[in-house]
Amino acid sequence: MFQNIVNVFTGEDKLRRRVKGTVVLMKKNVLDFNDFSASFLDRLHEFLGKRVSLQLVSAVNVDSGNSYGLKGKLGKPAHLEDWITTIAPLTAGETAFTVTFEWDEEIGTPGAFIIRNNHHSEFYLKSLTLEDVPGQGVIRFICNSWVYPSDKYEKDRIFFSNKTYLPSETPMPLLKYREEELENLRGNGKGQLQEWDRVYDYDLYNDLGNPDKGPQHARPILGGSKEYPYPRRGRTGRPPTRSDPKCESRLNIASSLDIYVPRDERFGHLKMADFLAYALKSIVQVLKPELESLFDSTPNEFDSFEDVFKLYEGGIEVPEGILTEVRDNIPAEMLKEIFRSDGQRFLKFPVPQVVAVDKSAWQTDEEFAREMLAGINPVIIRGLQEFPPGSKLDPKLYGDQTSTITKEHIESNLEGLTVEEAIRERRLFILDLHEAVIPYIRRINSTSTKTYASRTILILQKNGTLKPLAIELSLPHPDGDQYGAISKVYTPVEQGIEKSFWQLAKAYVVVVDSGYHQLVSHWLHTHAVIEPFILATNRQLSVLHPIHKLLHPHFRDTMNINALGRQILINASGALESTVCPSRYSMEFSSVLYKDWVFPEQALPEDLVKRGVAVKDPTSPYGLRLLIEDYPFAVDGLEIWFAIKTWVQDYCSFYYKEGDTVKKDTELQSWWKEIREVGHGDMKNEPWWPKMETCEDLIQTCTILVWIASALHAAINFGQYPFGGFPPSRPAISRRFMPEEGTPEYDELVADPVKAYLKTISSQFQAVLGISLVEILSKHSSDEVYLGQRDTPDWTSDAEPLQAFEKFGKTLASIEERILRMNSDEKLRNRFGPVKMPYTLLYPTSKGGLTGMGVPNSISI
């Protein structure tokens, strides 16, 4: 075909033979807070002839002169034009440069280009668009990558056009480039990785502790052992600690933002400008010690709920000296975002939705139960299938852990049913926080935390809401774990001291649920399990691969937020250990529960069936019938799950038309092997891994990954402030046990139940730190990209996938409409609740900020 194009060139065409291109990039001085020295030095390099050059790479003809004889022919270098005279805007923005290529007929169709940056500074390359390519018209190259000066790279940077190829279909002139680029991204496994590196490699979680500071700062290495299995994280290559050569040394706190992730995984300039990383660093680095000193010199307790409401209504007064010290250490715009300051007032927060309409409705039993279905941890509740609830814990180690809840505790509230009838009718449910916690409760309670393992039994009432029937609180036997648990059962009471005990029992349930939510449902089951997939995708799937193009948007910002998490949140003495009940045992607690993680069961339908809250039913929508019809997380989640699955099926079926195409895809098979054997290597021998032999295997796997990264994470993350920003309603720590009769604590509970309640849960300092943390975690950045959206419309040149993606977007828009309709239906009481807070956590779109809605493509916070 190309020869025909050459033959028709006559006259002016032969003389002209130039192809114009437009390069869109962002200069460093624009993105890096107006780094004018970078701008000056780049202009100087340009003046001295050290320019930015581009060479086209042929997708149809090989260069017989190169050492391999298999690489595409290179065109002559062309340069970005008018760098010195093209003035970039002073605020963050793009600059377009012209580049003119001398057209070489032997290039034919360009499939890639090589770029060399001979300037002093890096820039962010967005795209190259070629106009009027002979025989082709427009060709687009979507880059979205940082390009550093060429002396930082061993191999020249290459970018491919937005074509999509399976490995076996790749044009021969591009194949070697495709393979070499993947080799570059894998690195050599050696040395400390630098800012400009693009290496994706694996490591254990061996950087959470700091043993050089003493034994109390040491933490177990997670991953690589039977005792502490864990997903792998991205390697940084920092040197080992002096005290323990198996542990990686830590960055000092002031350098937290510099923790290594591959350069293109770092937050974009808008995200950084939205204060996220600075805010996280500031809370731990500056505000935490300052606030500790503040609360050490003032009463450390809230005396009433009105005291807590001051955090939202007027703020807490702070001595000027404290304000001055904090202001001196934090830029003004950061201070404004983290803690509102109004004259002498400080620590003022927006009112959380859970108390915005009704300040006391959170105390009702209905709201306590509703949040198991529509709160921020709606993935734990199960159908109760045996009574009394049993235990799978090893009786040799933990004795008899069978529940002590009896029929007498609950039958008076079963709407006329016996326990057996209620189980048979599938109307009994349990929030079981006993099995996971009992093995750790002795260690947890050796810290400042004082709490219980718990079981909560509930009935599905005829009006569609859940009613708690009994709460069992358990501690290990004082003579040893092998003697079982010491348990006490509490039931709902409307008045007197027993009502106060019931309120405290609910609080202890929520404390452990909060810790489980943050460490397991949130961190482990979304952030941590996804990172190995990000590493393997970049190491084994070329950017030309259809599955790379499918998954890439769902990995945005995840490695960066995870790295920051290891540096300042989940590390020894980090913010999480200070604000959730397992305290210093938080991460090893999550490691023990990783043993129960099963990849195929992360699919929402499988999860709901396994938990006994849904049954397979071919007559129901999606072949699944919810046993709690008004289960907002499940109702909205199933709509989104099947929308994702349809999109993934349409997409994958376009590229994998033959039955054995998946099995023969070399990159895909390497990807799947590496995920199982390395990324999730502690689980490599599990029989449940999909075989990855059929298109169905691929569709289900990709649907699970998109679901985890988008909707599942959104459902358990962005409600943290709306539901948890008022500490009494969702306490994350308890500091003393249930009061015993005859003690001062008991007398206090009788005299002032609210004050006793507040003394039991978080202190003022813990509350303020916890509120600060969940506020930041609940915010959308202004550059968020939501499910059904892409950051560029030209992400692929294939028309059918683009049409399927457009259909996906329309499906999500219709889901939004249905969510709004359901939230206005008064019969669906679980969607609104006594707190009058509609369920919007799975509403797909949102504006920036603290909204309690929106499903981003990726785990970006």
Buried (B, 14 or more C-beta within 10 A) or exposed (E): EBEEBEEEBEEEEEEEBEBBBEBBBBBBBBBBEBBEEBBEBBBEBBEEEBBBBBBBBBBBBBBEEEEEEBBBBBBEBBBBBEBEEEEBEEEBEBBEBEBEBEBBBEBBBBBBBBBBBBBBBBBBBBBBBBEEBBEBEEBBBBBBBBBBBBEBBEEBBBBBBBBBBBBEEBBEBBBBBBBBBBEBBBBEEEEEBEEBBBBBBBBBBBBBBBBBBEEEBBBBBBBBEEEBBBBBBBBBBBEEBEBBEEBBBBBEEEEBBEBBBBBBBBBBBBBBBBBBBBBBBBBBBBBBEBBEEBBEEEEEBBEEBEBBBBBBEEBBEBEEEBBEBBEEBBEEEBBEBBBBBEEEBBBBBBBBBBBBEBBEBBBBBBBBBBBBBBBBBBBBBBBBEEBBBEBEBEEEEBBEBBBBBEEEBBBEBBEEBEBEEBBEEBBBBBBBBBBBBBBBBBBBBEBBBBBBBBBBBBBBBEEBBBBBBBBBBBBBBEEEBBEBBBBBBBBBEEEEBEEBBBBBBBBBBBBBBBBBBBBBBBBBBBBBBBBBBBBBBBBBBBBBBBBBBBBBBBBBBBBBBBBBBBBBBBBBBBBBBBBBBBBBBBBBBBBBBBEEBEBEBBBBBBBBBBBBBBBEEEEEEBEBBBBBEBBBBBBBBBBBBBBBBBBBBBBBBBBBEEEEBBBEBEBBBBBBBBBBEBBBBBBEEEEEBBEBBBBEBBBBBBBBBBBBBBBBBBBBBBBBBBBBBBBBBBBBBBBBBBBEEEEEBBEBBEEBBBBBBBBBBBBBBBBBBBBBBBBBBBBBBEBBBBBBBBBEEBBBBBEEBBEBBEBBBEBBEEBBEEBEEBBEEEEBBBBBBBBEBBBBBBBBBBEBEBBBBBBBBBBBB
